[in-house]
Every structure is written in C-alpha cells, then in structure tokens.
Amino acid sequence: MKVKNLLESTDFYLISDNSGIKNEVNGIYSCDLLSHVMGFASEKNILITVLNNINVLGVASLLDLSCVIFSHKIQVNEAIIIKSNELNIPLIGTKLTTSETVISLYNLGVPN
C-alpha cells in the first residue's frame, strides 16, 4: 500500500503538497511522545499524532516514516508544511479522533 491509497478515503485529506504520496506504508504507529516514536516506530510506518511541532518531522525523517497524519482536526502550522514538502514527507489531516483514525486505516488494509 502507498500513501496515495489513503487519500481515496473521504476520512483523509492532504495538507502538504503531493511529493511523497508514493511512499510505501507498512504499518501504523500512534503516539504524541516523540521519544516513544523514536524507540518503537518502524521504517515506513504512518505516524498518527496531534503534536503540532516541527520536531515531528525530524523524527519522521530520521525513521523514514511514510507520512504523518494529524488527527482531531489539528491545524498544522505553515513552517511544518513547508519543511514536510522539502523532506517529501506527506502530511495528512483528518477530523477523526486518534482511535478512529487507527480503525479507519486498519479497515483500508494498512497492516498493523
């Protein structure tokens, strides 16, 4: 599965530009504590978070995460969007809660 397949669902919308939407996805990791993400997320995972901070992209880049999904209608600041475009890390938004986002991704076929 690729990031672009997630955008076929009405639950998700692209925040950044479309660079990186062909990134492969191999799992889901949901956490707002970046030290836990660094310790437990795997390469090509989707990160689900509400943490609206540029450091999210540092961790996503370091771990080669496929994309970042911001749940709960988080309004991502412009600096994060610009940096995500430079790093080819797609940013996706959703109105869903974090747990609803995990369920939706699972139902779309994202491996856990």
C-alpha positions, 0 to 999 in steps of 0.5 A: 500500500502507498500513501496515495491509497489513503487519500481515496478515503473521504476520512483523509485529506492532504495538507502538504503538497503531493511529493511523497504520496508514493511512499510505501506504508507498512504499518501504523504507529500512534503516539504524541511522545516523540521519544516513544516514536523514536524507540518503537516506530518502524521504517515506513510506518504512518505516524498518527499524532496531534503534536503540532511541532516541527520536531515531528518531522525530524523524527519522521525523517530520521525513521523514514516514516511514510507520512504523518497524519494529524488527527482531531482536526489539528491545524498544522502550522505553515513552517511544518508544511513547508519543511514536510514538502522539502523532506517529501514527507506527506502530511495528512489531516483528518477530523477523526479522533486518534482511535478512529483514525487507527480503525479507519486505516486498519479497515483500508488494509494498512497492516498493523 
